Protein backbone atom coordinates (compact mmCIF):
# COMPACT_ATOMS: atom_id res chain seq x y z
CA UNK A 1 0.00 0.00 0.00
CA UNK A 2 1.19 3.51 -0.84
CA UNK A 3 2.82 5.37 2.07
CA UNK A 4 0.83 8.53 1.29
CA UNK A 5 -2.46 6.66 1.63
CA UNK A 6 -1.34 5.13 4.92
CA UNK A 7 -0.25 8.57 6.15
CA UNK A 8 -3.65 10.05 5.24
CA UNK A 9 -5.35 7.32 7.27
CA UNK A 10 -3.00 7.90 10.21
CA UNK A 11 -3.66 11.64 10.09
CA UNK A 12 -7.41 11.04 10.08
CA UNK A 13 -6.99 9.46 13.54
CA UNK A 14 -4.64 12.18 14.85
CA UNK A 15 -5.55 14.84 17.33
CA UNK A 16 -3.72 18.13 17.83
CA UNK A 17 -2.16 18.62 21.27
CA UNK A 18 0.00 21.67 21.98
CA UNK A 19 0.32 22.34 18.23
CA UNK A 20 1.60 18.81 17.53
CA UNK A 21 -0.10 15.90 15.81
CA UNK A 22 -0.66 13.01 18.19
CA UNK A 23 -1.85 9.47 17.57
CA UNK A 24 -3.11 7.22 20.35
CA UNK A 25 -1.22 3.94 20.51
CA UNK A 26 -4.51 2.03 20.49
CA UNK A 27 -5.43 3.79 17.23
CA UNK A 28 -2.06 2.87 15.74
CA UNK A 29 -2.81 -0.79 16.47
CA UNK A 30 -6.30 -0.43 14.95
CA UNK A 31 -4.85 1.07 11.78
CA UNK A 32 -2.20 -1.64 11.48
CA UNK A 33 -4.80 -4.35 11.91
CA UNK A 34 -7.24 -2.73 9.48
CA UNK A 35 -4.57 -2.28 6.79
CA UNK A 36 -2.85 -5.59 7.59
CA UNK A 37 0.54 -3.95 8.01
CA UNK A 38 3.14 -4.19 10.76
CA UNK A 39 2.74 -1.83 13.72
CA UNK A 40 6.40 -0.85 13.29
CA UNK A 41 5.52 0.58 9.86
CA UNK A 42 2.96 2.82 11.54
CA UNK A 43 5.58 3.93 14.07
CA UNK A 44 8.12 4.63 11.34
CA UNK A 45 5.67 6.77 9.37
CA UNK A 46 4.74 8.66 12.53
CA UNK A 47 8.40 9.36 13.30
CA UNK A 48 9.09 10.48 9.72
CA UNK A 49 6.13 12.89 9.84
CA UNK A 50 6.53 14.30 13.38
CA UNK A 51 3.45 12.53 14.72
CA UNK A 52 3.79 11.73 18.42
CA UNK A 53 2.37 8.44 19.67
CA UNK A 54 0.60 8.92 23.00
CA UNK A 55 -0.88 6.57 25.56
CA UNK A 56 1.53 3.80 24.63
CA UNK A 57 0.30 0.40 25.69
CA UNK A 58 3.88 -0.82 26.10
CA UNK A 59 5.21 2.23 27.93
CA UNK A 60 7.69 3.01 25.16
CA UNK A 61 6.60 6.59 24.40
C-alpha positions as CSV (number, residue, x, y, z in Angstrom):
1,X,0.0,0.0,0.0
2,X,1.2,3.5,-0.8
3,X,2.8,5.4,2.1
4,X,0.8,8.5,1.3
5,X,-2.5,6.7,1.6
6,X,-1.3,5.1,4.9
7,X,-0.3,8.6,6.2
8,X,-3.7,10.0,5.2
9,X,-5.4,7.3,7.3
10,X,-3.0,7.9,10.2
11,X,-3.7,11.6,10.1
12,X,-7.4,11.0,10.1
13,X,-7.0,9.5,13.5
14,X,-4.6,12.2,14.8
15,X,-5.5,14.8,17.3
16,X,-3.7,18.1,17.8
17,X,-2.2,18.6,21.3
18,X,0.0,21.7,22.0
19,X,0.3,22.3,18.2
20,X,1.6,18.8,17.5
21,X,-0.1,15.9,15.8
22,X,-0.7,13.0,18.2
23,X,-1.8,9.5,17.6
24,X,-3.1,7.2,20.3
25,X,-1.2,3.9,20.5
26,X,-4.5,2.0,20.5
27,X,-5.4,3.8,17.2
28,X,-2.1,2.9,15.7
29,X,-2.8,-0.8,16.5
30,X,-6.3,-0.4,14.9
31,X,-4.9,1.1,11.8
32,X,-2.2,-1.6,11.5
33,X,-4.8,-4.4,11.9
34,X,-7.2,-2.7,9.5
35,X,-4.6,-2.3,6.8
36,X,-2.9,-5.6,7.6
37,X,0.5,-4.0,8.0
38,X,3.1,-4.2,10.8
39,X,2.7,-1.8,13.7
40,X,6.4,-0.8,13.3
41,X,5.5,0.6,9.9
42,X,3.0,2.8,11.5
43,X,5.6,3.9,14.1
44,X,8.1,4.6,11.3
45,X,5.7,6.8,9.4
46,X,4.7,8.7,12.5
47,X,8.4,9.4,13.3
48,X,9.1,10.5,9.7
49,X,6.1,12.9,9.8
50,X,6.5,14.3,13.4
51,X,3.4,12.5,14.7
52,X,3.8,11.7,18.4
53,X,2.4,8.4,19.7
54,X,0.6,8.9,23.0
55,X,-0.9,6.6,25.6
56,X,1.5,3.8,24.6
57,X,0.3,0.4,25.7
58,X,3.9,-0.8,26.1
59,X,5.2,2.2,27.9
60,X,7.7,3.0,25.2
61,X,6.6,6.6,24.4
